[in-house]
Each structure stands twice: as C-alpha cells, then as structure tokens.
C-alpha cells in the first residue's frame, strides 16, 4: 500500500536567481538545460542568441561561466556530467552590458566601459602597467592582455550586448558613436580570434550597426535554431517534471484539479516559440515561477509588469507609432530572412521588434520562408491590449470614461448596462484619430475594451457553419457577439435582423456544451458613433 504525503518540503524556487553557482549551492530547482549547453560549448565556437527579457539568458551565461571556470564543480547530477570531457580551466571574462547602459553621454559611456572592462581583466590576474593613470585605455589594455594569452585559452561571455545601444535608440548621433566604439571592441576580439576557446553573446535585438556582425563574421546566430529552441524558458514537460510538487500545492491552494490548473497555466504563460519548426513552445520562466511562488494571487500578468517592457521597445514607441490599436487581433506574417538578418536602428521593422521582445511569437511556417506570427498567450495579449487601450483612451482608464464594471454587468446578464458601458468607451475615442469605419475596426475596438476589462475574448471562433465575431465565457455563460455596421439609419433594423439570423442559423456558440448560451447582436451607427440597437437571440 502506498501512502501519499503532502508536498511540504519542496526545494526552493529559483525566482530571481541568475547565478548558477549560487543556485546550485543552496539547492534551488535547476531545470537541466546542460545537454544543450554541452552542444553549444563542446567545440571551439562563437555564438549569438537573442531572446526577450526575463527568459533566463543571464542564468545561461552564468552556467557557461561556471563550466569553463570551474569545470564540473557545480554540475553534479546534471546531464552534462557524463558528457563533458574537457578538464582544462580557462580565463573567463563575463560582461553584462546592462551595467553600463545608464550613461549620460558618449564620454560617460567610454569611462564606464573602460572601468568595467579593466575590472574584468583584473579578475583574471591582469594588472595594467599604468593603472594609476586617469586616461588609461581599456581597449589597448584588452588587446595587450589578449596578445599575451595562449591560443584557445580565453572564454568571453557577453550578456545584453545591445543594452548600451537601446538606451539611446532615439538619439541617432549617440547611437552612432556608441556603435562605433563597440565596433572597436569587437575588432580587437577579431584581431586575436585565435586565443578564444569560446565566445557567446546574448541580447534582445540584432543590430547590424553594432559592429558585431561586421567584425565577427564567423559568429553563429543560433536564435532560430530548433536545436536550441528551448535552451531558455521551460517546456511543459519540464514544468511537470521539476515543479510537480508546486503544481499540486497550487492546485489545492486555488481549488483546481492539477489537469485544469495546467490548462490555465498553458493558456496564460506558455506559447513562446523561438525556432523555425514552430513546434517547440516554452513558458516564460518569470511568470510561471511568480505564480508558483504565490498561487493565491491568481493568474495575473507577471512578465509585462516586471520586465516585459524592454527599453528597446519603449524607446521605439517614443519615436514611432505601433500598429493601429484596431489591428490588435489581426494575424501577421514575416519572412524568415527578416528575423534572421541584422538591422540598423532606423530601419528596424515593427514586427521584427515585437518578435524579438516577446510580444509576437512564431506560430506556423509556410514553405521555407514565411512564418506566421501571433500572441504567445493571454498574458501577452492582455499586455498588447493594455497598450492599445491606453492609446485609444489617451491615458484614461475605463472607469474614467464611465465604462467600468463591464464584467459585473455581464455576470448579471444585464445587457442594457453592458452596451451602455461599451458606448461610453466608444464615445470617448478621438473621432479623427480613431475613426471606426467598418465592422473590422468596430471589432478591434470592442476587443480592446473587453480585454481591458479583464475578459479573455476570442475572435472569429469557427464551427462547421461559419465563424462568430467575438466569444467569451463569464460566470458560467458563453457569450457570442455578432457585430454589424450601419452607415445609414435605414440600415439599422436590417443589420440587426441579419445578425440575429446569422447567429442562430450558423449555430454560433453551440459547440460549447454544458454552459448557458447568450447570443447578442449589436449594430454600430457610423453617424452616432455608438451602438444604437442590440438584441439577444431567442
């Protein structure tokens, strides 16, 4: 007979821990990625990886640092322990350029870079001959040190290589100067390429004018490689394997069976895909760990609120306009070459930036060169909706425009109050900037309001007879909304009847069994700029 015991004594979660040696020392959970680490590091190579923030790039850098600096000291019980045969210890320089991204101007940047690089050299035993000089040139000292190193003896790890560039994204002159300085740094690496056993860089964006790809022409970009598609982030299998006890405790805490909890976690935090087969999905580590750490807070938006607003995107928004809010739900495609090519700061494509920052992800691949894009999960879709709604309402909240409490009225089945709140939101839109000109823009605006109210709405839900405009579930009821657009007053009743008939004859919502079905037709008037007629189908 087997006696089950509660999962009381669980190993600590690695929430916020990016130091591999420290994580292993205190016994925090480490999701074993070392088989891929071995594949990456087993041969002399130079590699580059882009991933969004909060995905574990820094922990990966730290893992490589420990491996090359201390051998297998910190890897007991991990997959690489049986694979790694290299007993040599290396000079390891680990740089995180986020630490020198808060500079005031190009002179301040150079000073910070000089000091940071010199400190890193000294950690490897190098003492500059003119250390007391205030005008010491770190690049010259770096070149001198590299020149003294034997072949294949140095490992260089650079985390967030693009941080100094994204901090001046909208300042073309400073961006150019910082890029030129960094080109000199990478040129030095190229001149002494023989001394490097391994070189690895991470970042968010692949800038062509950062000097890396022109100087380090042998750099292998593994960002889209299926081999390394899950080298950061957690797969569903890894979540179940390493965090099973936490999942069971979380399910008990919030009253959900484990299978249902996993479904919700997948919908909210999974779905990121970084590789070309579009098959390997991962969770955002920060989001899933934050939830498991305190499940009673619920399935809230962790990633966006704690780092999902990367500086490169925020800097871009200052000087550009993101996709029109009404296009929130539109599918997108991109050429593979657009994602794999480096770009200059003034020519970066919005879709490329949104993929690299994690707001869009690879959903499908058509042929060899076309990738379908979409939102990875609810958390990210809500984040995009939040940005879009903020633009639509010009910084005001739904409550500010008397459009709050929409979920309450829906839960009560109060259609009149629901439509009234929606109209308040629509009437608050700037008529010239956000003109609702057809059913599609009407649908986009309504979606943003629903998402902004905390509802998880789906668009164009298909069945055998057609596809509905908007569907969502709240308080045990399945709502189906069919939108119609009337350019003239005489069209209103005709459009309403057409919407009602369409929902019934095409059986919208009926595929959702076991729930109350509410099918609502709403007619938007171009003249009145609000919904002027609505009715629930019988």
N, C-alpha and C positions, 0 to 999 in steps of 0.2 A: 504493500500500500504506500502510495506517495503522498506525503503531506506538503501542501503548498504553504509557503510562508510569504508574508508581505515584503515588498521591496523597500526595506527601511534603510539599510546601509548600502547606498549606491556610491560609486566613485564620483568625485566632483565633476561637474560640467566644466568644459574649457571656455566658459563665456568670457570673452575679452582677453584671453591669454594668447599671445602671439609668439612667445618664447618657447621653442620646442624643448630645450633642456629643462627649463623650469617646470613646464607642463608634465614632463616625464618624472621629474624628481618628486613632485607632490602627488603623483598618481591620478591626475585628471584624465578623463577619457580622451584617447587619441584615435581618431578614425584612420586606420592604417592605409596610408597612400604610398608606402615606401616601395612597393613593387614598381609603381610608375616613376618614383624618384630614382630608383635604380636604372630604369630605362633611359631616363633623362641624363643621368650623371655617369653612366658606366664608361663612356668613351670621351676622349678629348673633344669638346664641342663648345659652341657659342649659341645660346638660345634666347628667345624673346617670347614673353607671354603677356597678353592683355586680358584683363578681367575687371568687372566692376568693383567698386569698394565693398568692404565687408564680406569678402568671399574667401579669405584665408591666404592671400598672396604673401603677406608678411610671415605667417607661420611656415609657409613653404620655403621661403628664403632662410628662415631660422633653422629649418630641418636640414637644408643643404649645408648651412654653416656648420652645424654640429657634425654632420657626416664627414666633411672634409677636414675639419679642425681636430676632431677627437675620434674619428673612426666610428666603431660600433658601440662606443661607450653608452649612448643613450637609446640604443635600438634593441634592447633585449626583448625577445618575444615577437618582434615585428618581422614582416615578410623579408625585408632586405638582409636580415641577419644571416640567412642561408645563401644569399646571392652575392654579397659584396666581398670581393677578394683583395681589394686594394688596401694594403696596410700602411701606405705612405701617408704622412701628415703634411699638410700644405700651409703656405702663407695664405690666410683667408682675409680678404677685405670685404666687409659688408657695409654698404652705404644705403641709407634711406633718404632720398632727396626731398621727402616731405618735410624733413627737419630744416631745410634751407629754402623753403618756399615763402616764408613770411618776410621777405626783404623789402626795403624801402625803394631802392633804385638799383641800377646795374652795379654801381660801386659797392653798395652794401651787399649785393649778391656775391660779388667776387670775394669780398672779405670773408663772408660766411662760408663760402665754398672752400677757400684756402684753409681756413681754420679746421673745418670738418675733415677735409682730406688729409691734412697733416696729422691730426689726431689719430686717424685710422692707420696711417703709416707707422706711427709710433707704437701702436698696439702690436705691430709686427716686428718691433725691435729696431726700427729705423730712426736714427737721430739726425735731423738736418744739420749741416755744418754751420749754418748761420741762423740758428733757431731764435736768437735774441733780436734779430732784425725785424723791424715792423713791416718791411717791404718784401718779405720772403714770398717767393713764387711757388705755390704748391704744385703747379703743373710741371715745373722744372725739377722739383724735388721728386715728384712721382716718376718722371722719366729716368732720373738718376737711379732711383731705387729699382725700377724695373730692369734697368740695364745691368744691375748687379745680381739679379736673380737668375738661377739656372733655368734651363728650358723645362716647361711643364711643371713648374713649382708653385704657381700662383692661381688662386681661385678668386674671382671678382664677382660679387653678388650686388646688384643694384635694384632696390625696391623703389617703386613710384618714380621712375626716371623722369616722368613728364610733369611732376608736381611744380617745379620752378617755372615751367612754361605755361601751364594752365592758370597760374596765379596772375599772369599778365596777358591773358588771352586777348583782351580787347585793347591792349596797348601795343600797336604794331611795332613801334620803334624799340621798346624794351624787349618785346618778344624776339625781335631780330637779334638784338645784342646778346641776350641770354642764350639763344640758339647758337650764335657764332662762338661764344665762349665754350659751350658744351661740345661744339664740333672740335675745338682744340683738344679737349679732354679725350674724346673718342679717337682722335687722330693719334694721340700718344699711345692709346691702347693698341691701335693698328700697327704702329711702328715697332712694338715689342710683342707682337701676337704670339711669338714662339714660346714666351715664358708662361702663357696661360694654359693651365690644365683644363679649366672650366670657366665659362663666363655666362652669367644668367641675368637677365633684366626683366622686370615686370613694370606694368603701367596700366593706365586705363585707355589712353588714346595713342594711336600710331602716327606720330607727327613725322612727316618727311623732312621738314626743315629743322630737325633737332640734331642733325649731324650723325645720328646713329647709323642709319641705313646707307648713307653715302660713304662713311668711313669704315664701318664694319660690314663689308659686303658679303662676308661669309656667315653672317648671323642668320640662324634658322628660326623662322617665325612658327611657333607651334600652337598659336592661338586657336586655329580652326581644326587642328588635327584630332581625328577620332581617337588616336592612341592616348591623348592627354585630355580628352573632353571632360573627365571627372577628376582631374588632379587637384582641383579645389572645389568646394561645395560638397554636399552629402547626397548620395543616391538614396532612393527609397530602401533598397536592400541594406545599405549601411545604417540608415536610421533605425531600422528594425533590429539589426544585429548589435549595435553598440548602445542604443538608448532604449532597449526593451523595457527595462525596469522603470525608467522615467515615463515612458508611454503608458504603462499600466497605472502608475500612480496618477498621471494627469487625467486619464480616463475616469478613474474613481473620483478625482477631485471635482471634475465638472459634470459628472453623471453621464458620460458617453461610453458605450462599448468601444473596445480598442479598435475594432474594424471601422467603426463610424468616425472615431477620432482621426484615424489615419487618412480617411477620405477627406476630412475637413482640412487637415494639415497639407495634403497634396494640393487641394484647390487653392489654399491661401498662400503657401510658401514654396511649392515645388515649381517645376516647369521651365527653369532656366536651361537653355541649350546653347552650347558654345562650339559645337563641332558640325562638320559638313554632312554627316549622315542624318542629322535631325532626329536621332534615336535616343541619345543619352541625356537624360534630364537630371538636374540636381536641385536640391533645396538651397536657399540662402542660409548659410550657417548661423549668421547673427540672428535671423528671425526665429529659426527653429529652436536654437539654444535659449533665446529670450523667453519663448513660450514655455519650454520645459522647465525653465528656472522658476516660473511663477504662473502656472496654467490658469489659476483663478482669475487672472486679468483678462482672459479670453483671447480670441484670435485677432489681436489688434495689429496695427501697422508698425512693425519694429524697424524694418530695413530703411524705409524712407525717412522716418523721424530721427534716426540715429546715424545717418551717413549716406542715405540713398539720394542725397542732393549733392553730387560731386561738384567740385569747384569748376571743372571744365564745362559742365552743363550750365551751371549758374552764370558763369562768365559769358557763355554763348548767348544765353537768354537776354543778357544786358544789351547786346548789340544786334540781336536778330529776333525774329518772331517765330516761335514754334508753330507747328501745324495748327491750322484753324481749329478752335475747340469743337466745332460741329463735326469735324472729321475724326473725332475720338474713336469711333467704332469701326472705321474703315480698315480693311485688310491692306497690307503693304507687301511689296516685293523688292528685292535688291539683287544686283549681280554679285556673284561670289567675288569677282575681282575688285568690286568696290570695298568689300570688307577686308580683303587681304592686302590691298595696296596702302601705302603710306600717303598721308595727305598733308597739305600745308594748312596753316591755321585759318587763312582767309578763304579757303576753298572746301572746307570740311562739309560733307553732306549731312543734313539733319538726321536722316535715317541711320547713317553710319554712327553718328554720335549717340543716338538713342540705343543702338545695339551695344555699343562699347560701354555705355554707362548702365546697362541693365534694364532700361525701360522697354525695349523691344528685345525679342529673342528669336532664334531660328525655330520655325515651326514645321517647315517642309522643304523639300528640294525637288525642283522640276528640272529634269535633264541634268546637265553638268554645271550649269552656270547661274540658274535662277533660284533664289532662296525665298521662301515665304516667311514673313515676319508677323509677330503678334505679341500681345502682352503675355508674360510668363504665367501670371497668376492673379488672383483677386487683389492681393496686396499692392502689386504694381499698377494694376488697372485703376484701383482706388486712388493711387498717388497721381497718376496722369489726370484722372477726373478732377482731383482736388486742384491741380494746377489750372486745368481748363475752366473750372467753375470760378476760381478766383479771378481769372481774366474776364470772364463773362460779367461777373458782378462787380468788377473793378475794386476788388479788395473787401467788399462787403460780404457778410455771411447770409445764409438763407434766412436766419432769424431777423437780420437787419432789414430785409425786404419783405417781411411778413410771410415767409414761405417755410417756416419751421414746422416741426411736429408732423411731417408727412407720414412717417411710419405709424404713428398713433392712429391717425385717421384711416389709414389702410387697414390696420389691425381691427378697427371698429367697423369696417365696411362702410365708412362714411364717404361715399363717392363725391358728394357735393363739396365737402370741405377739402378733400384731396385735390379736386380740379381747381378749386379756388386758390389753394396754396401754389399749385403749378402756375396758374395765371399770374399770381403776384410775382413769381420769379421771372416769368417771360416778359412781363411789362417793365421789369427793372433793367432789361437789356438795352444797351445803346442801339437805337434803331438803325443808325448809319453804319456802325462798325459790325454789328451782329444781326444783320437782316435775315430773318427766316423766310426763305424764298420758295421752299418746296417741302415735300414730305420728308426728304432725307435730312435736311437741316433741322426740321422740327424734331425728328427722331434723335439727332445728335444732341440738341439742347435738352430734351427731356431726359435722355440718358445721364447727362452730367448732373442734372438736378436730383435724379434718383440715386446715383452713386454718392453725391454729396450728402444725401440724407441717410446713407449707410445701407442702402439696398443693393443686393447683388443681382442686377438685371442682365438678362441675355437678349441679344438681338437676333432677329431672323432665325428663330428656332424652327427646324424643318420637321415635317412629317410627310406621309405619303401623298398628301393632297396640296401642300403648299408650305409657306413659311410665314410665321407671325412677325409683327414688328418688334414687340417688346414683351418679355415674360419675366416674372419673378415670383417668388414664394415668400409669404409673410403670414405669421400667426396661423399656420396650417392651411392657408388658402393659396391656390395658384391663380395669379392674376395674368390675364392676357390683354394687352392693349393694342388696338388697331388704330393707327393714325391716318387721318385724311386731311387734305389741304384744300380750302375753298378760296378761289381768287375773287369770286363774286358772291353776293348774298344769296342769289337764286340757286347756287350750287350746294348750299349747306345741308339741306334736308336730304338731297340726293346722295351726297357723300356719306352722310350718317347711315342711311339705309344700306348703302353699298358695303360699308364697314361691318355692320351687324350681320348682314347676309354672308359676307366673306368668312367671318369667324366661325359661323355655325356650319355652313356647307363644307368648309375645308377642315372642320373638326380641330381647330386650334386648341391646344392645351389638353386635349383628351388623352394624349399619350402618358400624362402624369396621373397615375392611378392612385386612388385612396386619399385624395385631397379635394377639398371644396374648390370648385372652378368658378372664377369670376371673369367674364369677358366683357371688356369695356371699349366701346368705340368713341373716339374723340375727334372733333372736327375743329381745325385751326383756321381762323379767318385772317387772310392777308390784310384786310382793311382794319380790323380791330386789334390785330397783333396779340390775340389770345384765343383760347378755346371757347367757342361760342355755343357749341352744342355737344352733348355727350349722352350716352345711354348704355345701360348694361343689357347684354343679350339675354333673352329668356331661355 
